[in-house]
Amino acid sequence: MKILIQHGRVIDPATGRDEVADVAIAAGRILSIGRVPAGFAPTRSIDAAGCWVLPGLVDLSARLREPGHEHARMLESEMAAAVAGGVTSLVCPPDTDPVLDEPGLVEMLRTRAEKLHQARVFPLGALTRGLKGEVLTEMGLLTEAGCIAFSQADAPIVNTQVLLRALQYASTFGYAIWLRPLDPWLGGGVAASGPRAMRMGLAGVPAAAETIALHTVFELLRSMAGGRGAPRVHVCRLSSAEGVALLRQAKAEGLGVSADVSIHSLYLTDQDVGHFDSRARLNPPLRQARDRDALAAALADGVIDALVSDHTPVEADAKHLPFAEAEPGATGLELLLPLAAQWGQGAAGVQRALAAVTHAPAQVLGGALGTLQASCGQLIEGGVADVCVFDPQARWRVEPAALRSQGKHTPFEGRELTGRVRCTLVGGHLAHGGA
């Protein structure tokens, strides 16, 4: 199909492009940006006047609930939510049911996702069998099946020797390790430690639960630097000011680390828990304003690389419980871009805000993208046509019933947002919208 996107403001943080231009697409690739080639006859034209034409978003943390919820057609709904949010590539953690620790499960997920012709799915393989933190998985076989890195999701590794062996093995074969920093002995609470949790009688998770885990990982990486080198480590969903300081130091030393932050932690604080509002029951828990401000500053200056939706669809029965018993998680795929764009209206600027959900997360994935590496997260002539058309003036209220995800719970429920995706193209295929 030949598609012509006309009169839109083309913004590409990877190249610094920001201009009103037409984008011609043919055979799944961007044919031109600016002057339309002579004789180009589109089969479909999209009038993007007043809209931003952006690279498709790359989300480094989105749970799809499959394998495990095939009966509910969760993959179909969550992939529809992804493209409705402008997300064309997403990484899914391995904490499915069953866990992604077998090649057959990974292949099944990728095959089912590809048949939907929507967002591209990049699975994380389980670092240890069953995410139990005891025995390493067959990383080589999982990589052949399509895993782009290895993770424990939210399950910490108690045995530091196992973590060291995992890092050593990953280093030997060039695999990346994605870790959410959480000390197993301090991370069992349900809210961030502080006056708010204390007044509400909720078990707290101190910032030390994050920093102790970060210290452990960074010290292990330092111990390996004198040998064959350390593997690439991606820190998932940083949540504290103290954690930001440690990450900043590690990067200054030259350790091969990257990091992301959840859109929830960028906007909200422990005060948004309100009167035991289970919609704000999240992992990591919402911390204080100083933490939110430190995270925002680190994302703005690039110490934190990427902004993620941390999309976690939770069934109603698992949310309609007392706060401490409710399942953590919130829907986020459809909210990521408008919230990122709104944040970009501040000191960080639109280019940096958009980079944090496009080019920067694509750089984190790096070689795992394969043939997509040269163009994922950016708009370049000859590159794959993963494109999002976004109306920055559209105003809408977050109503659960209108969300495509089966996860209807979000702490942003009822908020009025500015900006909404009009259409999304994945490999030149119109996966969402187009009117």
Protein Blocks (a to p, Z undefined) as FASTA:
>chain_A
ZZddehiacddfknopacddddddeehiafbgcjacehiacfbdcdfehiacddddddfb
dcehiahilmnommmmmmmmmmmnopabdcddfkbcdddfbfklmmmmmmmmmmnopadd
dddddfbghhlomaccdfklmmmnopabdcekjaccfblmlmmmmmmmmmmnopacdddd
ddfklmmcfbdcdjklmmnopacddfklmmmmmmmmmmmmmmmmmmnopaddddehiabf
klmmmmmmmmmnopacdddddfklmmmcfklnmnoiaklgccdddddfklmmmmmmmmmn
omambdcfkiacddfklmmccfklpccdddfklmmmmmmmmmmmmmnommlmmmmmmmmm
mmmnmmmnmmmmmmgoiacehiacddddddfkbccdddfklpmbfblbdfkgoiaceddd
fbdceehiafbgjZZ
